[in-house]
Amino acid sequence: SVTCIALSLAAVATAQTVKTQINFAQPVAGVAANPATNLIYLVQPSFGGTSDTLTVVNGRTDQIVQNIPVPVGAYLPAVNLLTNKIYIASCNTFAATPSCFVTVVDGWRNQVKKQIAITTNEGNGLLGIAVDPLHNRVYVANATDSVIDIIDGHSDTVTGTLAVTAGTTPTGLSVNPFINRLYAPLGDNEVEIFNTKTKTSLSTTIVGSADSFATVNVVTGNVYVTDAATGPSTIAVLTPSGTVTTTVPVGDTPYGLDVDPLTNRIYVASTALNVVTAVDGKTNTAIGSVSSVPANFIAVNFLTSKVYVSGGTSLTVLTE
């Protein structure tokens, strides 16, 4: 049962340590984990080459098992663990006519299945992507058009949009499928909360100054948002309805983050310091950190108690 797993993981949880580091020739981008298959997906941009790369890492051995060519412009991946599809927010700004799209990869066959057109307008691009596996939907933070695009995972087509607060920039989205809520940091001091069932905006929470990424603990319902302000900064802790309960000091310029719902720990990437900070979700306090880890994005595999950190030219594997 989930309870037994949580208790066993909590019993063996120790201070975070670096297990291994995989190095690459060029800078890497986003990372995502599929706990169901124990595979990790890392984006390697080519910066204008003929194709980008989606690197597949075996979570048991923490070694690369395959490199999948994907269209140029890949940035952030997200995984539907029920359908085993990987969705990559992509913008090809190197083409004569820039375009943004979502690349769909079949995780069973390890090949590109489709490109879903999002926008051909020039702007800030696609800055976030989140999957609702229960309802088989994908939400894309379209910062160019200041909307959140909705993709139906059955047909892999755009079926609608959510309008964000005028003049804002939606970024690192997170969804709680059990209560039909989508949390959208808007790049400033706002986080907008949507009802994904009715496709309506419910409220806007004021916190921080450069809200960038959100993550949800689907067990507790709490939401965590990074304030990517330069200098010592914080993550905000929100209730499911969006009320701010507290803020937790973390390292300089926190950006990507992820949560282990079983151990109730949140892991935060502080990009300016190359530090990963662990936060206890029960006490809302920082309980440890790991230094000298290039850190932009984070993905947690809650079934193996491993934390995957992408940044610089490496993917670092931490044990919880």
Solvent accessible surface area in square Angstrom, and as a share of the most:
residue,aa,sasa,rsa
1,S,101,0.65
2,V,97,0.56
3,T,89,0.52
4,C,85,0.51
5,I,68,0.35
6,A,23,0.18
7,L,121,0.60
8,S,60,0.39
9,L,22,0.11
10,A,59,0.45
11,A,85,0.66
12,V,103,0.59
13,A,29,0.23
14,T,89,0.52
15,A,75,0.58
16,Q,21,0.09
17,T,75,0.43
18,V,74,0.42
19,K,97,0.41
20,T,44,0.26
21,Q,73,0.33
22,I,26,0.13
23,N,105,0.54
24,F,29,0.12
25,A,106,0.82
26,Q,83,0.37
27,P,67,0.42
28,V,11,0.06
29,A,7,0.06
30,G,0,0.00
31,V,13,0.07
32,A,10,0.08
33,A,17,0.13
34,N,0,0.00
35,P,16,0.10
36,A,68,0.53
37,T,46,0.27
38,N,36,0.18
39,L,36,0.18
40,I,0,0.00
41,Y,0,0.00
42,L,0,0.00
43,V,0,0.00
44,Q,35,0.16
45,P,20,0.13
46,S,27,0.18
47,F,105,0.44
48,G,38,0.36
49,G,35,0.34
50,T,143,0.83
51,S,45,0.29
52,D,2,0.01
53,T,34,0.20
54,L,0,0.00
55,T,0,0.00
56,V,1,0.01
57,V,0,0.00
58,N,36,0.19
59,G,1,0.01
60,R,179,0.65
61,T,52,0.30
62,D,5,0.03
63,Q,117,0.52
64,I,68,0.35
65,V,83,0.47
66,Q,74,0.33
67,N,82,0.42
68,I,3,0.02
69,P,92,0.58
70,V,3,0.02
71,P,33,0.20
72,V,15,0.09
73,G,14,0.13
74,A,4,0.03
75,Y,62,0.24
76,L,12,0.06
77,P,11,0.07
78,A,11,0.08
79,V,22,0.13
80,N,0,0.00
81,L,64,0.32
82,L,106,0.53
83,T,47,0.27
84,N,4,0.02
85,K,24,0.10
86,I,0,0.00
87,Y,0,0.00
88,I,0,0.00
89,A,0,0.00
90,S,1,0.01
91,C,24,0.15
92,N,32,0.16
93,T,95,0.55
94,F,118,0.49
95,A,43,0.33
96,A,113,0.88
97,T,96,0.56
98,P,30,0.19
99,S,35,0.22
100,C,10,0.06
101,F,14,0.06
102,V,0,0.00
103,T,0,0.00
104,V,0,0.00
105,V,0,0.00
106,D,17,0.09
107,G,7,0.06
108,W,178,0.62
109,R,165,0.60
110,N,35,0.18
111,Q,96,0.43
112,V,52,0.30
113,K,113,0.48
114,K,73,0.31
115,Q,93,0.42
116,I,9,0.04
117,A,84,0.65
118,I,26,0.13
119,T,13,0.07
120,T,92,0.53
121,N,88,0.45
122,E,142,0.64
123,G,59,0.56
124,N,94,0.48
125,G,9,0.09
126,L,5,0.02
127,L,45,0.22
128,G,0,0.00
129,I,18,0.09
130,A,9,0.07
131,V,17,0.10
132,D,0,0.00
133,P,32,0.20
134,L,89,0.44
135,H,73,0.32
136,N,15,0.08
137,R,66,0.24
138,V,1,0.00
139,Y,2,0.01
140,V,0,0.00
141,A,0,0.00
142,N,2,0.01
143,A,3,0.03
144,T,26,0.15
145,D,52,0.27
146,S,36,0.23
147,V,32,0.19
148,I,0,0.00
149,D,9,0.05
150,I,2,0.01
151,I,0,0.00
152,D,39,0.20
153,G,1,0.01
154,H,144,0.64
155,S,57,0.37
156,D,2,0.01
157,T,56,0.32
158,V,57,0.33
159,T,77,0.45
160,G,24,0.23
161,T,74,0.43
162,L,5,0.03
163,A,77,0.60
164,V,13,0.07
165,T,49,0.29
166,A,97,0.76
167,G,81,0.78
168,T,11,0.07
169,T,35,0.20
170,P,0,0.00
171,T,15,0.08
172,G,1,0.01
173,L,11,0.05
174,S,13,0.09
175,V,15,0.09
176,N,3,0.02
177,P,11,0.07
178,F,129,0.54
179,I,69,0.35
180,N,34,0.17
181,R,59,0.21
182,L,0,0.00
183,Y,0,0.00
184,A,0,0.00
185,P,0,0.00
186,L,2,0.01
187,G,35,0.34
188,D,47,0.24
189,N,58,0.30
190,E,29,0.13
191,V,0,0.00
192,E,8,0.03
193,I,1,0.01
194,F,3,0.01
195,N,23,0.12
196,T,3,0.02
197,K,153,0.65
198,T,80,0.46
199,K,95,0.40
200,T,65,0.38
201,S,57,0.37
202,L,85,0.42
203,S,49,0.32
204,T,55,0.32
205,T,17,0.10
206,I,109,0.55
207,V,18,0.11
208,G,38,0.36
209,S,69,0.45
210,A,28,0.22
211,D,2,0.01
212,S,11,0.07
213,F,25,0.10
214,A,7,0.06
215,T,10,0.06
216,V,12,0.07
217,N,0,0.00
218,V,56,0.32
219,V,96,0.55
220,T,62,0.36
221,G,7,0.07
222,N,36,0.19
223,V,0,0.00
224,Y,0,0.00
225,V,1,0.01
226,T,0,0.00
227,D,15,0.08
228,A,20,0.16
229,A,30,0.23
230,T,125,0.73
231,G,17,0.16
232,P,133,0.83
233,S,10,0.06
234,T,37,0.22
235,I,0,0.00
236,A,4,0.03
237,V,2,0.01
238,L,0,0.00
239,T,36,0.21
240,P,48,0.30
241,S,78,0.50
242,G,4,0.04
243,T,83,0.48
244,V,51,0.29
245,T,79,0.46
246,T,50,0.29
247,T,62,0.36
248,V,1,0.01
249,P,99,0.62
250,V,16,0.09
251,G,14,0.14
252,D,26,0.14
253,T,27,0.16
254,P,0,0.00
255,Y,59,0.23
256,G,2,0.02
257,L,13,0.06
258,D,33,0.17
259,V,11,0.06
260,D,0,0.00
261,P,20,0.13
262,L,25,0.13
263,T,22,0.13
264,N,31,0.16
265,R,41,0.15
266,I,0,0.00
267,Y,0,0.00
268,V,0,0.00
269,A,0,0.00
270,S,0,0.00
271,T,37,0.21
272,A,60,0.47
273,L,98,0.49
274,N,64,0.33
275,V,22,0.13
276,V,2,0.01
277,T,10,0.06
278,A,1,0.01
279,V,0,0.00
280,D,36,0.19
281,G,6,0.06
282,K,174,0.74
283,T,81,0.47
284,N,38,0.19
285,T,67,0.39
286,A,53,0.41
287,I,78,0.39
288,G,30,0.29
289,S,68,0.44
290,V,19,0.11
291,S,72,0.46
292,S,96,0.62
293,V,2,0.01
294,P,35,0.22
295,A,2,0.02
296,N,46,0.24
297,F,16,0.07
298,I,13,0.06
299,A,5,0.04
300,V,10,0.06
301,N,0,0.00
302,F,56,0.24
303,L,81,0.40
304,T,49,0.29
305,S,20,0.13
306,K,23,0.10
307,V,0,0.00
308,Y,0,0.00
309,V,0,0.00
310,S,0,0.00
311,G,1,0.01
312,G,38,0.36
313,T,56,0.33
314,S,4,0.03
315,L,0,0.00
316,T,0,0.00
317,V,0,0.00
318,L,0,0.00
319,T,45,0.26
320,E,7,0.03
